[in-house]
Amino acid sequence: MFRPLALCIGLRYTRAKRRNGFISFISAASVLGIALGVTALITVVSVMNGFEKELRARILGMISHATIAGVGTGLAREEWQSALDEAMADARVTGAAPYVEREAMLQGQQVAGAIVRGIDPALEMTVSEVAGDVKQGSLDALRPGEFGIVLGQELAWVLGARLGDRVTVYAPEVRATPVGAMPTLRSFTVVGIFEAGMQEYDRGLALVHLADAQRLYRMADQVSGVRLKLVDLFQAWHVARDLADRLGGLYRVRDWSQENANFFEAVRMEKLVMFIILSLIVAVAAFNLVSSLVMLVTDKQSDIAILRTLGLTPRQVMAVFMVQGSIIGVFGTLLGLAGGLALSYNVERLVQWLERVLDRQFLSPDIYYISSLPSDPQAGDIVTTTMVALALAALATLYPAWRASRVDPATALRYE
């Protein structure tokens, strides 16, 4: 089978036992450095993907994929009912529900501000997973006219409210009375407490029945908008925009990424910065590769001179050492890839084992919302990491290979 001469010699140099043991040690250190860098990079990025996925799931458990809301005022019954029917007729939509959402002041034993969201419990289950987050009571206990309320766990702690207690809700609406302007208020009974695992919702959200919210905020049969759950959450904006265009009129369309744009942008930036920082580990290993190849070129000067006298061109000599360095880089990258995948898929079990051995919990549920170490290896990140490692290894071979191609045969063989 035909193989280029430079490739054959490069492979032979790679397999051959070296006279200088220190060069072999530096080469082994280069392989190990690249492997460790790739392993660390894949593992850390996978763990960050896991945290992002877990947080996104918790956020989407409380909010919808997209919302279609009125501009300024709410949507009249004809408008939101039409939007509901149009949404459910779209194959890309799996659920739709009307909602009312306004700020309010809540008073129990203490006072706290929160967002009060009016929902239809039956339809709400089609657009969010809040029913599964209710730890005490039930979402079904929200019935029109009974003025029940479901509080976030931290909000209930702040208010000092427990199941069955009464909570007064002050709406930012003023009503005229014989004694002057008075705020609109209503007493609600706590019928449930939920824990979403996100402070924004556990501390700042309360759920009531849609009809009770309409009465509290004096909205008659209006709602704030319609919430949607889609087959593909990453198409939320386009689907909501299409529905709004088909409905006609003026609507405000938002998707889940816009409602949490700052949070997801911060996660994306953190992931990028960590990728760059950890790539420096691979770069350091590549510098070790430069050192080992430079010493190898110095050690092989007489061999290079003989190859040159036999007719090998400077370009072919350069290719010999590029092949040898690239093989070291490929081997280190593949070793790191295997280690990274193994660690990424087993990092949670590894952490649990370390917790048992050390008899301590790294992520206490009393402090952290996410008490495990989730991991989500993604093909795109793994391919990117592999390509970066291979590219750095290939770049590391250029200078030593160029040095080899510049060896003068007469000078190298003068004292042989």
CORCOR-V895302 format. One record per helix or strand. SS is the DSSP state (helix for helix, strand for strand). FROM is the first residue (numbers start at 1). LEN is the number of residues. If there is no record, write none. Layout:
# CORCOR-V895302
ss | from | len
SS | FROM | LEN
SS | FROM | LEN
This chain:
# CORCOR-V895302
ss | from | len
helix | 5 | 11
helix | 21 | 42
strand | 66 | 5
strand | 75 | 1
helix | 77 | 12
strand | 93 | 15
strand | 111 | 9
helix | 121 | 4
helix | 130 | 4
strand | 134 | 4
helix | 139 | 3
strand | 148 | 5
helix | 153 | 7
strand | 166 | 12
strand | 180 | 15
helix | 199 | 6
strand | 205 | 5
helix | 210 | 7
strand | 223 | 1
strand | 225 | 6
helix | 233 | 15
strand | 251 | 5
helix | 256 | 4
helix | 261 | 39
helix | 301 | 9
helix | 314 | 45
helix | 379 | 27
helix | 409 | 4
